[in-house]
Amino acid sequence: MTETAYELAQVNIARLRAPLDSPRLKDFVDSLEPVNADADHADGFVWRLQGEEGDDATDVAVFGDSWLIINMSVWRDTDALTAYMYQGRHREMLARRRVGVPPRL
């Protein structure tokens, strides 16, 4: 494996449409742990932001706005991040979001 001088950081900041404990976001919240575990074991994964209360970063304050959540991770390169994003559970979550599939209740 060739060492590179740089790694890739990605950051997503999203505004919630409902509280994290609401039925509307149940599918998203229930998927956080397995999707994050997939990232942790993905080829090219380096690091991700985690909060004090758990494995995800949903409790990390963003600009003092409780309706904002953040996801931040570091990857070896764009190929590694792209491969993770568009396969497995992460891809399934993106597909459900894009077609507007309602959360499972």
C-alpha positions in Angstrom: 0.0 0.0 0.0 1.3 3.4 -0.9 1.3 6.1 1.8 -0.2 9.4 0.8 0.6 12.9 2.2 -3.1 13.7 2.7 -6.3 12.1 3.9 -9.9 13.1 3.0 -12.2 14.7 5.7 -15.9 14.8 5.0 -18.5 16.8 7.0 -22.3 16.7 6.8 -24.4 19.1 8.8 -28.2 18.5 8.7 -31.2 20.2 10.1 -33.6 17.7 11.7 -37.2 17.7 10.5 -38.4 16.1 13.7 -36.9 15.2 17.1 -34.4 12.3 17.1 -36.8 10.3 19.3 -39.8 10.7 17.1 -41.4 7.9 15.0 -40.5 9.9 11.8 -36.8 9.5 12.4 -36.9 6.0 13.9 -35.5 4.3 10.8 -32.6 6.8 10.6 -31.8 6.5 14.3 -32.0 2.7 14.3 -29.6 2.6 11.4 -26.9 4.8 12.9 -25.2 2.1 14.9 -24.9 -0.5 12.1 -24.0 2.1 9.4 -21.3 3.5 11.7 -20.0 0.0 12.4 -19.8 -0.6 8.6 -17.8 2.6 8.3 -15.5 1.6 11.2 -14.6 -1.6 9.3 -14.5 -0.2 5.8 -11.3 -0.3 3.8 -9.7 3.2 3.9 -11.6 4.4 7.0 -9.4 6.4 9.4 -11.6 8.2 12.0 -15.1 9.6 12.7 -16.5 12.0 15.2 -18.2 10.4 18.2 -20.2 12.0 21.0 -19.9 11.6 24.7 -23.2 9.8 25.1 -22.7 7.1 22.5 -21.1 5.8 19.3 -22.7 8.4 17.0 -22.3 12.2 17.1 -26.0 13.2 17.4 -25.3 14.7 20.9 -22.5 17.0 19.6 -23.6 20.6 19.7 -23.5 22.4 16.3 -23.5 26.2 16.4 -25.7 26.0 19.5 -28.7 24.7 17.5 -30.2 21.5 18.9 -32.0 20.9 15.6 -28.6 20.5 13.8 -26.7 17.3 13.7 -23.2 16.6 12.4 -21.4 13.7 10.8 -17.6 14.0 10.3 -15.2 11.3 9.2 -11.7 10.9 7.7 -10.8 8.5 4.9 -7.7 7.4 3.1 -8.9 8.9 -0.2 -12.0 9.7 -2.3 -12.1 6.2 -3.6 -12.4 4.7 -0.1 -15.2 7.1 0.9 -17.0 6.6 -2.4 -16.9 2.8 -2.1 -18.3 3.0 1.4 -21.0 5.5 0.6 -22.5 3.6 -2.4 -22.5 0.0 -1.1 -24.2 -1.9 1.7 -26.4 -0.4 4.4 -25.3 3.2 3.7 -26.4 2.9 0.1 -29.7 1.4 1.2 -30.3 4.3 3.5 -29.5 6.8 0.7 -31.9 5.0 -1.6 -34.7 5.1 0.9 -34.1 8.8 1.6 -34.1 9.7 -2.1 -37.4 7.9 -3.0 -39.1 9.2 0.1 -39.8 5.8 1.7 -41.5 6.5 5.0 -39.8 5.3 8.2 -40.7 1.9 9.5 -43.0 2.3 12.5 
